[in-house]
Amino acid sequence: MTNPPGTRIVFSIKFAGQLIKMGHELLETMPNPRKPELDMFLFKADSTFDEDFSNLVKGGTRDE
């Protein structure tokens, strides 16, 4: 599956929750086509999304 332009797909509910708390806009939740018992989360990709997601993966948070 490809995501629409200007969006990012997140497969982790933990990361999705943290991104929402950071103020990122969740556009849609949908079943994961490879693992239908799990959800995936479609976010609007704003100017800080990629950096915030990268920091979460590395175990940190946004520096404010």
Helices and strands as residue ranges (DSSP letters): E 7-10, H 13-21, E 26-31, E 39-44, H 49-58
